[in-house]
Amino acid sequence: MENTRFEFIDRMKGIAIILVIVGHIIQFNNIDGGTNNKIFNIIYSFHMPLFFILSGYVASRGVNRIINLGTLKNFLWKKIYTLIVPLLTWTLFVEKFFFAEQFEYISTDDVVNALLHPGLWFLQTIFEIQILFGIFSLCCHFLNKNGSLYMSIVIAGSVFIFPLLGFLLIDKPHFLTLILFTGFFFIGSFISKYSHIEKFIMNQSVFTMALILFLVLVGHWSIQGNTIDVILKVFISIIAFITLLHLTKGVDSINSFVDSQIQLFGKESLAIYVMQFFLTSRILFLSELKGTNLFVQFLLIFMIAIPIAYFCVFTHQIFKKSNVLDFLLYGKK
């Protein structure tokens, strides 16, 4: 079960990672105000929560393998080499040596900062969530053997105590982000684990309502917003997931080549994520897009994002020829 790939998951991840590139191109090149750009705000209203929902969806399929402290340790060790090793490699070595004009000494402070305040924040956050999920899974094994949804919610709520204490006592911004994305992760986990939830959201009427609400609300979220925008982000992200779930599950009308390429980007989303930061800035001619029609603007940026994604995939194909580099750069073992 653990090794099963879901094509619709790869499709959604493929769509999401292209949106990551589009968003970063807009942000790093300050197109029409950068983070104030309308396209940027639409993308950022749901694209990262989508990754966490999908991660939770996949994670729940292997929940039964965590049955004692030994299996929990093995689970967390795998997450260290698939997430933390690439985080440290790209932050400490690639940034300082591969793309730097001069070599820099790696200090203890660099290592600490790479772990606590990494540029690749997604890898850090998903690792922390996987720790919480591992604890949740172990508790469920002992306290919820019959798989009750209500008991799972209670146990998940108890796990939230850890990031909540961090929010109150240590670092409010970081742990607020962790609480928010942990919520998305568990939403995906419960949808996957409890088939009646997925059956409900796959109802045609639910899809229709989700799509309408998404189109109405998505333009109203702002990255510079307040508490209302946080609530709106949660709602938009959930209805975006429902909409994409309908559009990507059981696809039979999309061109087979296009479908295979979207799935390719999904399967290679980690490789694309870690490298695209180096490729999405200093695209000088994009400054000419200021004031351009939003659809035309998105289309042009999308046409740049696709070659960037392919280049990231191509680079991974080169590095994976070396088991050592594939492990260090992409966490593959």
C-alpha positions in Angstrom: 0.0 0.0 0.0 2.8 2.3 0.9 4.5 2.1 -2.5 1.3 2.6 -4.5 1.3 5.8 -6.6 -1.9 7.7 -7.2 -1.9 9.3 -10.6 -4.3 12.0 -9.5 -1.9 13.0 -6.7 0.9 13.3 -9.2 -1.4 15.5 -11.4 -2.2 17.8 -8.6 1.4 18.0 -7.4 2.4 18.7 -11.0 -0.1 21.6 -11.3 0.9 22.9 -7.9 4.7 22.9 -8.6 4.2 24.8 -11.8 2.2 27.4 -9.8 5.1 27.6 -7.4 7.4 28.5 -10.3 5.0 31.1 -11.7 4.6 32.7 -8.2 8.3 32.9 -7.7 8.9 34.4 -11.1 6.4 37.1 -10.3 7.8 37.6 -6.8 11.5 37.6 -7.6 11.2 39.8 -10.7 8.7 42.2 -9.0 6.2 41.9 -11.8 3.4 44.4 -11.3 4.2 44.8 -7.6 5.6 41.3 -6.9 3.7 40.1 -3.9 0.9 42.6 -4.6 0.4 41.1 -8.1 -3.1 39.7 -8.5 -1.9 36.5 -10.0 0.6 36.0 -7.2 -2.1 36.4 -4.6 -4.5 34.0 -6.3 -1.7 31.4 -6.5 -0.6 31.9 -2.9 -4.1 31.6 -1.6 -4.0 27.8 -2.0 -1.0 26.3 -3.7 1.2 25.5 -0.7 -1.7 24.3 1.5 -2.5 22.0 -1.5 1.0 20.3 -1.1 0.3 19.7 2.6 -3.1 18.3 2.0 -1.7 15.9 -0.6 1.2 15.0 1.7 -1.4 14.1 4.4 -3.5 12.1 1.9 -0.5 10.0 0.9 0.9 9.6 4.5 -2.3 8.1 5.9 -1.9 5.1 3.5 1.1 3.9 5.5 -0.3 4.8 9.0 -0.6 1.2 10.1 3.1 0.6 9.9 3.8 2.7 13.0 3.0 0.3 15.9 5.8 0.9 18.4 8.8 3.2 19.2 11.0 1.2 16.9 8.8 1.7 13.9 8.3 5.3 14.8 12.1 5.7 14.9 12.4 4.1 11.5 9.7 6.3 10.1 11.4 9.5 11.4 14.8 8.3 10.2 13.4 8.0 6.7 12.0 11.5 6.9 15.4 12.8 8.0 17.2 11.5 4.9 14.4 12.3 2.5 13.8 15.9 3.8 16.6 17.2 6.1 19.5 15.9 4.1 18.4 17.7 0.9 17.6 20.8 3.0 21.1 20.9 4.5 22.8 20.0 1.2 21.1 22.7 -0.9 21.4 25.4 1.9 24.9 24.7 3.0 26.7 23.4 0.0 24.8 24.2 -3.2 24.2 27.8 -2.4 27.7 28.4 -1.1 29.7 26.5 -3.7 27.7 25.6 -6.8 26.2 29.0 -7.5 28.5 31.3 -5.5 31.0 33.7 -7.0 33.5 32.7 -4.2 33.7 29.9 -1.7 32.4 30.6 1.8 33.4 29.0 5.1 30.5 26.9 6.6 30.2 28.0 10.2 28.2 26.5 13.1 25.8 29.4 12.8 25.2 28.5 9.2 24.2 25.0 10.2 21.9 26.3 12.9 20.3 28.9 10.6 19.8 26.2 7.9 17.8 24.1 10.4 15.9 26.9 12.1 15.4 29.4 9.3 15.9 27.7 6.0 15.1 29.1 2.6 13.6 25.7 1.8 11.0 26.2 4.5 8.6 23.6 3.0 11.1 20.8 3.8 11.5 22.0 7.4 7.8 22.4 7.9 6.8 19.1 6.4 9.5 17.3 8.5 8.1 18.8 11.7 4.6 17.8 10.7 5.8 14.3 10.0 7.1 14.1 13.5 3.7 15.1 14.8 2.0 12.7 12.4 4.3 9.8 13.6 3.2 10.5 17.2 -0.4 10.7 16.1 -0.1 7.4 14.3 1.5 5.6 17.3 -1.2 7.0 19.6 -3.9 5.8 17.2 -2.4 2.3 17.2 -2.9 2.0 21.0 -5.9 4.2 21.6 -8.0 4.0 18.5 -7.8 0.4 17.2 -11.3 0.5 15.7 -10.3 3.5 13.6 -13.0 5.9 15.0 -13.1 9.3 13.2 -14.0 11.1 16.3 -11.2 9.5 18.3 -8.8 10.3 15.5 -9.9 14.0 15.8 -9.4 13.9 19.5 -5.9 12.4 19.2 -5.0 14.9 16.4 -6.2 17.7 18.6 -4.0 16.5 21.4 -0.9 16.5 19.1 -1.6 20.1 18.3 -0.5 20.9 21.9 3.1 20.7 20.8 3.1 23.4 18.1 0.6 25.4 20.3 3.2 25.5 23.1 5.8 26.5 20.6 3.6 29.4 19.5 3.0 30.6 23.0 6.5 30.1 24.4 9.1 30.3 21.5 8.5 31.6 18.0 5.0 32.9 17.2 5.4 33.3 13.4 7.1 29.9 12.8 4.7 27.9 15.0 1.7 29.7 13.7 2.7 28.6 10.2 3.3 25.1 11.6 -0.2 25.0 13.2 -1.8 26.1 10.0 -0.1 23.7 7.7 -0.4 20.8 10.2 -4.2 21.4 9.9 -4.0 21.1 6.2 -1.9 17.9 6.5 -4.5 16.3 8.8 -7.4 17.3 6.5 -5.7 15.4 3.7 -5.0 12.4 6.0 -8.6 12.2 7.2 -10.0 12.5 3.7 -7.8 9.6 2.6 -8.3 7.4 5.7 -12.1 7.8 5.9 -13.7 6.8 2.6 -17.1 8.4 3.4 -15.5 11.8 3.6 -13.9 11.4 0.1 -17.2 9.9 -1.2 -19.0 13.0 0.1 -16.6 15.5 -1.5 -16.7 13.6 -4.8 -20.4 14.3 -5.1 -21.1 16.3 -8.2 -23.1 18.9 -6.3 -20.2 19.4 -3.9 -17.9 19.9 -6.9 -20.2 22.5 -8.4 -20.5 24.5 -5.2 -16.7 24.3 -4.5 -15.9 25.5 -8.0 -18.3 28.4 -7.8 -17.1 29.5 -4.3 -13.5 29.2 -5.5 -14.0 31.5 -8.4 -15.9 34.0 -6.2 -13.5 34.0 -3.3 -10.0 33.4 -4.7 -9.6 37.0 -5.9 -10.3 38.4 -2.5 -7.4 36.9 -0.5 -4.3 39.0 0.1 -0.9 37.9 1.4 -0.7 41.3 3.2 -4.0 40.5 5.0 -5.2 39.9 8.5 -6.9 37.1 10.5 -9.8 37.2 8.1 -7.4 36.4 5.3 -6.0 33.4 7.2 -9.5 32.0 7.6 -10.2 32.7 3.9 -7.0 30.9 3.0 -8.1 27.8 4.8 -11.5 27.8 3.1 -10.1 28.6 -0.4 -7.5 25.9 0.0 -10.0 23.2 0.9 -12.4 24.1 -2.0 -9.4 24.3 -4.3 -8.4 20.7 -3.3 -12.0 19.5 -3.8 -12.1 21.2 -7.3 -8.8 19.7 -8.4 -9.6 16.3 -6.9 -12.6 16.2 -9.3 -10.6 17.5 -12.2 -7.7 15.1 -11.8 -9.2 11.9 -10.5 -10.3 9.5 -13.2 -9.2 11.8 -16.0 -10.0 10.3 -19.4 -10.4 13.3 -21.7 -7.0 15.0 -21.3 -4.3 14.4 -24.0 -2.2 11.5 -22.9 1.1 13.4 -23.6 0.0 16.4 -21.6 -1.2 14.1 -18.8 2.1 12.3 -18.7 4.1 15.5 -18.5 1.9 16.9 -15.7 2.4 13.6 -13.8 6.2 13.9 -14.5 6.3 17.3 -12.8 4.3 15.9 -9.9 6.7 12.9 -9.5 9.7 15.3 -9.7 8.1 18.1 -7.6 10.9 17.9 -4.9 13.6 18.1 -7.5 11.9 21.1 -9.1 11.2 22.8 -5.8 14.8 22.7 -4.5 16.3 24.0 -7.8 13.8 26.5 -9.2 14.9 29.1 -6.7 18.1 29.5 -8.7 16.3 29.9 -12.0 13.3 32.2 -11.4 15.1 35.5 -10.7 16.8 38.2 -12.9 14.6 37.5 -15.9 14.9 41.2 -16.9 12.6 41.4 -19.8 9.6 40.5 -17.6 9.6 44.0 -16.2 7.9 44.9 -19.5 4.8 43.0 -18.4 3.7 45.8 -16.0 0.1 46.7 -16.6 -0.4 43.7 -19.0 -3.8 41.9 -19.1 -3.7 39.3 -16.3 -4.5 36.4 -18.6 -1.8 37.4 -21.0 0.6 38.0 -18.2 -0.1 34.5 -16.7 0.2 32.8 -20.1 3.6 34.4 -20.8 5.0 33.6 -17.3 3.6 30.0 -17.6 5.5 29.6 -20.9 8.7 30.4 -19.0 7.8 28.2 -16.0 7.5 25.1 -18.1 11.1 25.1 -19.5 12.4 25.8 -16.0 10.5 22.8 -14.7 12.0 20.6 -17.5 15.5 21.9 -16.7 15.1 20.9 -13.1 13.9 17.5 -14.1 16.8 17.1 -16.6 19.3 18.2 -13.9 17.9 15.5 -11.5 18.3 12.9 -14.3 22.0 13.8 -14.4 22.6 13.8 -10.7 20.7 10.6 -10.1 23.4 8.7 -12.1 25.4 9.1 -8.9 23.8 7.4 -5.9 25.7 9.7 -3.5 24.5 12.9 -5.2 20.9 11.6 -5.6 20.9 10.9 -1.8 22.5 14.2 -0.8 20.5 16.5 -3.2 17.2 14.7 -3.4 17.0 12.3 -0.4 16.8 9.2 -2.6 18.2 6.0 -1.1 
